[in-house]
Amino acid sequence: MPVSDPSAEGQPAPLGDLVIPGLTVPDPELGKQVTYVLPTEETGRTLVAGIGLPWLRDLDFGTQWVNRVVDLDWPSHVLVEDMSYAAHRVLHRLQEVRPSKVILVGCMPRKVDPPGTIRRYKLDLTPPDDDEVQDRLSEAAMGIIDLDHTLAVVRYYGEFPDNTVVIEVEPADDSFGLGFSDPVEATVDQVLDLVRQEL
């Protein structure tokens, strides 16, 4: 999955506090063991995350949008990642990064706006009820991936920072295949501009 590399000149970024609880890793250079601990506070980083459904045209917007923009010039505190995986794995990634801000990009059929409409909103962090989350987690375990599943599960466990923004596009075509419909293709640069305004 594409992940932006904020390090200079292609050198690996320093590990810092790697968030793998209870894991002890041998350090061959120092001849000792190092234990990595989950950060307990927000790290000051901004996470730009795309969420899409592979092979379903417009619904794959988050994934393909990240593929197009990940190698652009981003500030050093910004991570750009494809998070098109099960909601509970997104939850774990947020616990690893502990970003101070999250910007989620995706395509969701709300059926209230014309195709290609861009909606930007600050996420209401009110957790959903237990039954909804249990249903979402069961579906995620069976391979269902979409923006709404991620929003529900991560809100339930309180792992989104207060500053979380969603930028979503209304799809026109959710059939099997590659590439976007014309209305959604026309939003790619507009979504990039909106993301940059949030940084």
GUVORO-62482 format. One record per residue (C-alpha): residue in three letters; chain; x, y, z. Coordinates in steps of 0.5 Angstrom, whole numbers, m for minus. Example, Ala and Ser with C-alpha at 12.3 -4.5 7.8 and 13.67 -1.06 7.14 Angstrom:
BEGIN
<site><koldo>Ala</koldo><paro>A</paro><c1>25</c1><c2>m9</c2><c3>16</c3></site>
<site><koldo>Ser</koldo><paro>A</paro><c1>27</c1><c2>m2</c2><c3>14</c3></site>
//
This chain:
BEGIN
<site><koldo>Met</koldo><paro>A</paro><c1>0</c1><c2>0</c2><c3>0</c3></site>
<site><koldo>Pro</koldo><paro>A</paro><c1>3</c1><c2>7</c2><c3>m2</c3></site>
<site><koldo>Val</koldo><paro>A</paro><c1>6</c1><c2>11</c2><c3>4</c3></site>
<site><koldo>Ser</koldo><paro>A</paro><c1>9</c1><c2>17</c2><c3>4</c3></site>
<site><koldo>Asp</koldo><paro>A</paro><c1>16</c1><c2>18</c2><c3>6</c3></site>
<site><koldo>Pro</koldo><paro>A</paro><c1>17</c1><c2>24</c2><c3>10</c3></site>
<site><koldo>Ser</koldo><paro>A</paro><c1>25</c1><c2>23</c2><c3>11</c3></site>
<site><koldo>Ala</koldo><paro>A</paro><c1>30</c1><c2>27</c2><c3>7</c3></site>
<site><koldo>Glu</koldo><paro>A</paro><c1>33</c1><c2>24</c2><c3>1</c3></site>
<site><koldo>Gly</koldo><paro>A</paro><c1>30</c1><c2>18</c2><c3>1</c3></site>
<site><koldo>Gln</koldo><paro>A</paro><c1>34</c1><c2>16</c2><c3>8</c3></site>
<site><koldo>Pro</koldo><paro>A</paro><c1>29</c1><c2>12</c2><c3>12</c3></site>
<site><koldo>Ala</koldo><paro>A</paro><c1>26</c1><c2>16</c2><c3>17</c3></site>
<site><koldo>Pro</koldo><paro>A</paro><c1>28</c1><c2>15</c2><c3>25</c3></site>
<site><koldo>Leu</koldo><paro>A</paro><c1>23</c1><c2>10</c2><c3>28</c3></site>
<site><koldo>Gly</koldo><paro>A</paro><c1>22</c1><c2>14</c2><c3>34</c3></site>
<site><koldo>Asp</koldo><paro>A</paro><c1>17</c1><c2>11</c2><c3>39</c3></site>
<site><koldo>Leu</koldo><paro>A</paro><c1>14</c1><c2>5</c2><c3>34</c3></site>
<site><koldo>Val</koldo><paro>A</paro><c1>8</c1><c2>3</c2><c3>37</c3></site>
<site><koldo>Ile</koldo><paro>A</paro><c1>8</c1><c2>m5</c2><c3>38</c3></site>
<site><koldo>Pro</koldo><paro>A</paro><c1>6</c1><c2>m6</c2><c3>45</c3></site>
<site><koldo>Gly</koldo><paro>A</paro><c1>10</c1><c2>m11</c2><c3>49</c3></site>
<site><koldo>Leu</koldo><paro>A</paro><c1>14</c1><c2>m13</c2><c3>43</c3></site>
<site><koldo>Thr</koldo><paro>A</paro><c1>22</c1><c2>m14</c2><c3>44</c3></site>
<site><koldo>Val</koldo><paro>A</paro><c1>26</c1><c2>m13</c2><c3>38</c3></site>
<site><koldo>Pro</koldo><paro>A</paro><c1>34</c1><c2>m15</c2><c3>38</c3></site>
<site><koldo>Asp</koldo><paro>A</paro><c1>38</c1><c2>m10</c2><c3>36</c3></site>
<site><koldo>Pro</koldo><paro>A</paro><c1>44</c1><c2>m13</c2><c3>33</c3></site>
<site><koldo>Glu</koldo><paro>A</paro><c1>48</c1><c2>m7</c2><c3>33</c3></site>
<site><koldo>Leu</koldo><paro>A</paro><c1>48</c1><c2>m6</c2><c3>40</c3></site>
<site><koldo>Gly</koldo><paro>A</paro><c1>47</c1><c2>m13</c2><c3>42</c3></site>
<site><koldo>Lys</koldo><paro>A</paro><c1>42</c1><c2>m11</c2><c3>47</c3></site>
<site><koldo>Gln</koldo><paro>A</paro><c1>34</c1><c2>m11</c2><c3>46</c3></site>
<site><koldo>Val</koldo><paro>A</paro><c1>30</c1><c2>m5</c2><c3>45</c3></site>
<site><koldo>Thr</koldo><paro>A</paro><c1>22</c1><c2>m5</c2><c3>47</c3></site>
<site><koldo>Tyr</koldo><paro>A</paro><c1>18</c1><c2>m1</c2><c3>43</c3></site>
<site><koldo>Val</koldo><paro>A</paro><c1>12</c1><c2>3</c2><c3>47</c3></site>
<site><koldo>Leu</koldo><paro>A</paro><c1>5</c1><c2>5</c2><c3>44</c3></site>
<site><koldo>Pro</koldo><paro>A</paro><c1>5</c1><c2>13</c2><c3>44</c3></site>
<site><koldo>Thr</koldo><paro>A</paro><c1>0</c1><c2>15</c2><c3>50</c3></site>
<site><koldo>Glu</koldo><paro>A</paro><c1>m1</c1><c2>22</c2><c3>47</c3></site>
<site><koldo>Glu</koldo><paro>A</paro><c1>m2</c1><c2>26</c2><c3>40</c3></site>
<site><koldo>Thr</koldo><paro>A</paro><c1>4</c1><c2>26</c2><c3>36</c3></site>
<site><koldo>Gly</koldo><paro>A</paro><c1>3</c1><c2>33</c2><c3>32</c3></site>
<site><koldo>Arg</koldo><paro>A</paro><c1>3</c1><c2>29</c2><c3>26</c3></site>
<site><koldo>Thr</koldo><paro>A</paro><c1>m3</c1><c2>29</c2><c3>21</c3></site>
<site><koldo>Leu</koldo><paro>A</paro><c1>m5</c1><c2>23</c2><c3>17</c3></site>
<site><koldo>Val</koldo><paro>A</paro><c1>m8</c1><c2>24</c2><c3>10</c3></site>
<site><koldo>Ala</koldo><paro>A</paro><c1>m12</c1><c2>17</c2><c3>9</c3></site>
<site><koldo>Gly</koldo><paro>A</paro><c1>m15</c1><c2>14</c2><c3>3</c3></site>
<site><koldo>Ile</koldo><paro>A</paro><c1>m21</c1><c2>9</c2><c3>4</c3></site>
<site><koldo>Gly</koldo><paro>A</paro><c1>m23</c1><c2>5</c2><c3>m2</c3></site>
<site><koldo>Leu</koldo><paro>A</paro><c1>m26</c1><c2>m1</c2><c3>m5</c3></site>
<site><koldo>Pro</koldo><paro>A</paro><c1>m21</c1><c2>m4</c2><c3>m10</c3></site>
<site><koldo>Trp</koldo><paro>A</paro><c1>m24</c1><c2>m6</c2><c3>m17</c3></site>
<site><koldo>Leu</koldo><paro>A</paro><c1>m31</c1><c2>m2</c2><c3>m16</c3></site>
<site><koldo>Arg</koldo><paro>A</paro><c1>m29</c1><c2>4</c2><c3>m20</c3></site>
<site><koldo>Asp</koldo><paro>A</paro><c1>m31</c1><c2>10</c2><c3>m16</c3></site>
<site><koldo>Leu</koldo><paro>A</paro><c1>m32</c1><c2>7</c2><c3>m10</c3></site>
<site><koldo>Asp</koldo><paro>A</paro><c1>m24</c1><c2>6</c2><c3>m10</c3></site>
<site><koldo>Phe</koldo><paro>A</paro><c1>m23</c1><c2>13</c2><c3>m10</c3></site>
<site><koldo>Gly</koldo><paro>A</paro><c1>m19</c1><c2>13</c2><c3>m4</c3></site>
<site><koldo>Thr</koldo><paro>A</paro><c1>m14</c1><c2>8</c2><c3>m6</c3></site>
<site><koldo>Gln</koldo><paro>A</paro><c1>m13</c1><c2>11</c2><c3>m13</c3></site>
<site><koldo>Trp</koldo><paro>A</paro><c1>m13</c1><c2>18</c2><c3>m10</c3></site>
<site><koldo>Val</koldo><paro>A</paro><c1>m7</c1><c2>16</c2><c3>m5</c3></site>
<site><koldo>Asn</koldo><paro>A</paro><c1>m4</c1><c2>13</c2><c3>m11</c3></site>
<site><koldo>Arg</koldo><paro>A</paro><c1>m4</c1><c2>19</c2><c3>m15</c3></site>
<site><koldo>Val</koldo><paro>A</paro><c1>m2</c1><c2>24</c2><c3>m9</c3></site>
<site><koldo>Val</koldo><paro>A</paro><c1>3</c1><c2>20</c2><c3>m5</c3></site>
<site><koldo>Asp</koldo><paro>A</paro><c1>9</c1><c2>22</c2><c3>m8</c3></site>
<site><koldo>Leu</koldo><paro>A</paro><c1>8</c1><c2>30</c2><c3>m8</c3></site>
<site><koldo>Asp</koldo><paro>A</paro><c1>11</c1><c2>34</c2><c3>m4</c3></site>
<site><koldo>Trp</koldo><paro>A</paro><c1>8</c1><c2>34</c2><c3>3</c3></site>
<site><koldo>Pro</koldo><paro>A</paro><c1>10</c1><c2>37</c2><c3>10</c3></site>
<site><koldo>Ser</koldo><paro>A</paro><c1>15</c1><c2>33</c2><c3>14</c3></site>
<site><koldo>His</koldo><paro>A</paro><c1>9</c1><c2>32</c2><c3>19</c3></site>
<site><koldo>Val</koldo><paro>A</paro><c1>4</c1><c2>29</c2><c3>14</c3></site>
<site><koldo>Leu</koldo><paro>A</paro><c1>3</c1><c2>22</c2><c3>13</c3></site>
<site><koldo>Val</koldo><paro>A</paro><c1>m1</c1><c2>20</c2><c3>7</c3></site>
<site><koldo>Glu</koldo><paro>A</paro><c1>m3</c1><c2>13</c2><c3>7</c3></site>
<site><koldo>Asp</koldo><paro>A</paro><c1>m8</c1><c2>8</c2><c3>4</c3></site>
<site><koldo>Met</koldo><paro>A</paro><c1>m12</c1><c2>5</c2><c3>9</c3></site>
<site><koldo>Ser</koldo><paro>A</paro><c1>m17</c1><c2>1</c2><c3>5</c3></site>
<site><koldo>Tyr</koldo><paro>A</paro><c1>m17</c1><c2>m5</c2><c3>10</c3></site>
<site><koldo>Ala</koldo><paro>A</paro><c1>m21</c1><c2>m7</c2><c3>15</c3></site>
<site><koldo>Ala</koldo><paro>A</paro><c1>m24</c1><c2>m2</c2><c3>20</c3></site>
<site><koldo>His</koldo><paro>A</paro><c1>m21</c1><c2>m6</c2><c3>26</c3></site>
<site><koldo>Arg</koldo><paro>A</paro><c1>m14</c1><c2>m5</c2><c3>23</c3></site>
<site><koldo>Val</koldo><paro>A</paro><c1>m15</c1><c2>2</c2><c3>21</c3></site>
<site><koldo>Leu</koldo><paro>A</paro><c1>m16</c1><c2>3</c2><c3>29</c3></site>
<site><koldo>His</koldo><paro>A</paro><c1>m10</c1><c2>m1</c2><c3>31</c3></site>
<site><koldo>Arg</koldo><paro>A</paro><c1>m6</c1><c2>4</c2><c3>26</c3></site>
<site><koldo>Leu</koldo><paro>A</paro><c1>m9</c1><c2>10</c2><c3>29</c3></site>
<site><koldo>Gln</koldo><paro>A</paro><c1>m6</c1><c2>7</c2><c3>36</c3></site>
<site><koldo>Glu</koldo><paro>A</paro><c1>1</c1><c2>7</c2><c3>33</c3></site>
<site><koldo>Val</koldo><paro>A</paro><c1>1</c1><c2>14</c2><c3>29</c3></site>
<site><koldo>Arg</koldo><paro>A</paro><c1>m3</c1><c2>18</c2><c3>35</c3></site>
<site><koldo>Pro</koldo><paro>A</paro><c1>m4</c1><c2>23</c2><c3>30</c3></site>
<site><koldo>Ser</koldo><paro>A</paro><c1>m6</c1><c2>30</c2><c3>32</c3></site>
<site><koldo>Lys</koldo><paro>A</paro><c1>m11</c1><c2>31</c2><c3>26</c3></site>
<site><koldo>Val</koldo><paro>A</paro><c1>m14</c1><c2>26</c2><c3>21</c3></site>
<site><koldo>Ile</koldo><paro>A</paro><c1>m16</c1><c2>27</c2><c3>14</c3></site>
<site><koldo>Leu</koldo><paro>A</paro><c1>m20</c1><c2>22</c2><c3>11</c3></site>
<site><koldo>Val</koldo><paro>A</paro><c1>m22</c1><c2>21</c2><c3>3</c3></site>
<site><koldo>Gly</koldo><paro>A</paro><c1>m27</c1><c2>17</c2><c3>0</c3></site>
<site><koldo>Cys</koldo><paro>A</paro><c1>m33</c1><c2>16</c2><c3>m4</c3></site>
<site><koldo>Met</koldo><paro>A</paro><c1>m39</c1><c2>14</c2><c3>m1</c3></site>
<site><koldo>Pro</koldo><paro>A</paro><c1>m46</c1><c2>13</c2><c3>m4</c3></site>
<site><koldo>Arg</koldo><paro>A</paro><c1>m51</c1><c2>18</c2><c3>0</c3></site>
<site><koldo>Lys</koldo><paro>A</paro><c1>m56</c1><c2>19</c2><c3>m6</c3></site>
<site><koldo>Val</koldo><paro>A</paro><c1>m57</c1><c2>26</c2><c3>m3</c3></site>
<site><koldo>Asp</koldo><paro>A</paro><c1>m53</c1><c2>30</c2><c3>m8</c3></site>
<site><koldo>Pro</koldo><paro>A</paro><c1>m51</c1><c2>29</c2><c3>m16</c3></site>
<site><koldo>Pro</koldo><paro>A</paro><c1>m45</c1><c2>25</c2><c3>m18</c3></site>
<site><koldo>Gly</koldo><paro>A</paro><c1>m39</c1><c2>28</c2><c3>m17</c3></site>
<site><koldo>Thr</koldo><paro>A</paro><c1>m41</c1><c2>32</c2><c3>m11</c3></site>
<site><koldo>Ile</koldo><paro>A</paro><c1>m35</c1><c2>33</c2><c3>m6</c3></site>
<site><koldo>Arg</koldo><paro>A</paro><c1>m38</c1><c2>34</c2><c3>2</c3></site>
<site><koldo>Arg</koldo><paro>A</paro><c1>m33</c1><c2>36</c2><c3>7</c3></site>
<site><koldo>Tyr</koldo><paro>A</paro><c1>m35</c1><c2>36</c2><c3>14</c3></site>
<site><koldo>Lys</koldo><paro>A</paro><c1>m32</c1><c2>35</c2><c3>21</c3></site>
<site><koldo>Leu</koldo><paro>A</paro><c1>m33</c1><c2>29</c2><c3>24</c3></site>
<site><koldo>Asp</koldo><paro>A</paro><c1>m38</c1><c2>28</c2><c3>29</c3></site>
<site><koldo>Leu</koldo><paro>A</paro><c1>m34</c1><c2>24</c2><c3>34</c3></site>
<site><koldo>Thr</koldo><paro>A</paro><c1>m41</c1><c2>21</c2><c3>38</c3></site>
<site><koldo>Pro</koldo><paro>A</paro><c1>m40</c1><c2>14</c2><c3>38</c3></site>
<site><koldo>Pro</koldo><paro>A</paro><c1>m45</c1><c2>9</c2><c3>35</c3></site>
<site><koldo>Asp</koldo><paro>A</paro><c1>m49</c1><c2>4</c2><c3>39</c3></site>
<site><koldo>Asp</koldo><paro>A</paro><c1>m46</c1><c2>m3</c2><c3>41</c3></site>
<site><koldo>Asp</koldo><paro>A</paro><c1>m51</c1><c2>m7</c2><c3>36</c3></site>
<site><koldo>Glu</koldo><paro>A</paro><c1>m48</c1><c2>m2</c2><c3>30</c3></site>
<site><koldo>Val</koldo><paro>A</paro><c1>m41</c1><c2>m3</c2><c3>32</c3></site>
<site><koldo>Gln</koldo><paro>A</paro><c1>m42</c1><c2>m11</c2><c3>33</c3></site>
<site><koldo>Asp</koldo><paro>A</paro><c1>m45</c1><c2>m11</c2><c3>26</c3></site>
<site><koldo>Arg</koldo><paro>A</paro><c1>m40</c1><c2>m7</c2><c3>23</c3></site>
<site><koldo>Leu</koldo><paro>A</paro><c1>m34</c1><c2>m11</c2><c3>26</c3></site>
<site><koldo>Ser</koldo><paro>A</paro><c1>m37</c1><c2>m18</c2><c3>24</c3></site>
<site><koldo>Glu</koldo><paro>A</paro><c1>m38</c1><c2>m15</c2><c3>17</c3></site>
<site><koldo>Ala</koldo><paro>A</paro><c1>m31</c1><c2>m12</c2><c3>17</c3></site>
<site><koldo>Ala</koldo><paro>A</paro><c1>m28</c1><c2>m19</c2><c3>19</c3></site>
<site><koldo>Met</koldo><paro>A</paro><c1>m32</c1><c2>m22</c2><c3>13</c3></site>
<site><koldo>Gly</koldo><paro>A</paro><c1>m28</c1><c2>m17</c2><c3>9</c3></site>
<site><koldo>Ile</koldo><paro>A</paro><c1>m33</c1><c2>m11</c2><c3>8</c3></site>
<site><koldo>Ile</koldo><paro>A</paro><c1>m29</c1><c2>m5</c2><c3>7</c3></site>
<site><koldo>Asp</koldo><paro>A</paro><c1>m31</c1><c2>2</c2><c3>7</c3></site>
<site><koldo>Leu</koldo><paro>A</paro><c1>m31</c1><c2>9</c2><c3>10</c3></site>
<site><koldo>Asp</koldo><paro>A</paro><c1>m37</c1><c2>8</c2><c3>14</c3></site>
<site><koldo>His</koldo><paro>A</paro><c1>m35</c1><c2>2</c2><c3>17</c3></site>
<site><koldo>Thr</koldo><paro>A</paro><c1>m28</c1><c2>5</c2><c3>19</c3></site>
<site><koldo>Leu</koldo><paro>A</paro><c1>m32</c1><c2>11</c2><c3>22</c3></site>
<site><koldo>Ala</koldo><paro>A</paro><c1>m37</c1><c2>7</c2><c3>26</c3></site>
<site><koldo>Val</koldo><paro>A</paro><c1>m31</c1><c2>3</c2><c3>29</c3></site>
<site><koldo>Val</koldo><paro>A</paro><c1>m26</c1><c2>8</c2><c3>30</c3></site>
<site><koldo>Arg</koldo><paro>A</paro><c1>m31</c1><c2>13</c2><c3>33</c3></site>
<site><koldo>Tyr</koldo><paro>A</paro><c1>m34</c1><c2>7</c2><c3>38</c3></site>
<site><koldo>Tyr</koldo><paro>A</paro><c1>m27</c1><c2>6</c2><c3>41</c3></site>
<site><koldo>Gly</koldo><paro>A</paro><c1>m25</c1><c2>14</c2><c3>41</c3></site>
<site><koldo>Glu</koldo><paro>A</paro><c1>m19</c1><c2>13</c2><c3>37</c3></site>
<site><koldo>Phe</koldo><paro>A</paro><c1>m20</c1><c2>19</c2><c3>32</c3></site>
<site><koldo>Pro</koldo><paro>A</paro><c1>m17</c1><c2>26</c2><c3>35</c3></site>
<site><koldo>Asp</koldo><paro>A</paro><c1>m22</c1><c2>32</c2><c3>36</c3></site>
<site><koldo>Asn</koldo><paro>A</paro><c1>m19</c1><c2>35</c2><c3>29</c3></site>
<site><koldo>Thr</koldo><paro>A</paro><c1>m22</c1><c2>29</c2><c3>24</c3></site>
<site><koldo>Val</koldo><paro>A</paro><c1>m24</c1><c2>32</c2><c3>17</c3></site>
<site><koldo>Val</koldo><paro>A</paro><c1>m28</c1><c2>27</c2><c3>12</c3></site>
<site><koldo>Ile</koldo><paro>A</paro><c1>m28</c1><c2>29</c2><c3>5</c3></site>
<site><koldo>Glu</koldo><paro>A</paro><c1>m32</c1><c2>25</c2><c3>1</c3></site>
<site><koldo>Val</koldo><paro>A</paro><c1>m35</c1><c2>24</c2><c3>m6</c3></site>
<site><koldo>Glu</koldo><paro>A</paro><c1>m41</c1><c2>22</c2><c3>m9</c3></site>
<site><koldo>Pro</koldo><paro>A</paro><c1>m40</c1><c2>16</c2><c3>m14</c3></site>
<site><koldo>Ala</koldo><paro>A</paro><c1>m43</c1><c2>15</c2><c3>m21</c3></site>
<site><koldo>Asp</koldo><paro>A</paro><c1>m41</c1><c2>8</c2><c3>m22</c3></site>
<site><koldo>Asp</koldo><paro>A</paro><c1>m40</c1><c2>3</c2><c3>m17</c3></site>
<site><koldo>Ser</koldo><paro>A</paro><c1>m39</c1><c2>m3</c2><c3>m22</c3></site>
<site><koldo>Phe</koldo><paro>A</paro><c1>m33</c1><c2>m8</c2><c3>m23</c3></site>
<site><koldo>Gly</koldo><paro>A</paro><c1>m27</c1><c2>m5</c2><c3>m26</c3></site>
<site><koldo>Leu</koldo><paro>A</paro><c1>m22</c1><c2>0</c2><c3>m26</c3></site>
<site><koldo>Gly</koldo><paro>A</paro><c1>m22</c1><c2>8</c2><c3>m27</c3></site>
<site><koldo>Phe</koldo><paro>A</paro><c1>m27</c1><c2>13</c2><c3>m25</c3></site>
<site><koldo>Ser</koldo><paro>A</paro><c1>m33</c1><c2>16</c2><c3>m28</c3></site>
<site><koldo>Asp</koldo><paro>A</paro><c1>m32</c1><c2>23</c2><c3>m31</c3></site>
<site><koldo>Pro</koldo><paro>A</paro><c1>m36</c1><c2>27</c2><c3>m25</c3></site>
<site><koldo>Val</koldo><paro>A</paro><c1>m31</c1><c2>23</c2><c3>m20</c3></site>
<site><koldo>Glu</koldo><paro>A</paro><c1>m25</c1><c2>24</c2><c3>m25</c3></site>
<site><koldo>Ala</koldo><paro>A</paro><c1>m26</c1><c2>31</c2><c3>m25</c3></site>
<site><koldo>Thr</koldo><paro>A</paro><c1>m26</c1><c2>32</c2><c3>m17</c3></site>
<site><koldo>Val</koldo><paro>A</paro><c1>m19</c1><c2>29</c2><c3>m16</c3></site>
<site><koldo>Asp</koldo><paro>A</paro><c1>m15</c1><c2>36</c2><c3>m16</c3></site>
<site><koldo>Gln</koldo><paro>A</paro><c1>m21</c1><c2>39</c2><c3>m12</c3></site>
<site><koldo>Val</koldo><paro>A</paro><c1>m20</c1><c2>34</c2><c3>m7</c3></site>
<site><koldo>Leu</koldo><paro>A</paro><c1>m13</c1><c2>35</c2><c3>m7</c3></site>
<site><koldo>Asp</koldo><paro>A</paro><c1>m14</c1><c2>43</c2><c3>m6</c3></site>
<site><koldo>Leu</koldo><paro>A</paro><c1>m19</c1><c2>41</c2><c3>0</c3></site>
<site><koldo>Val</koldo><paro>A</paro><c1>m14</c1><c2>37</c2><c3>3</c3></site>
<site><koldo>Arg</koldo><paro>A</paro><c1>m8</c1><c2>42</c2><c3>3</c3></site>
<site><koldo>Gln</koldo><paro>A</paro><c1>m12</c1><c2>47</c2><c3>6</c3></site>
<site><koldo>Glu</koldo><paro>A</paro><c1>m13</c1><c2>43</c2><c3>12</c3></site>
<site><koldo>Leu</koldo><paro>A</paro><c1>m6</c1><c2>42</c2><c3>13</c3></site>
//
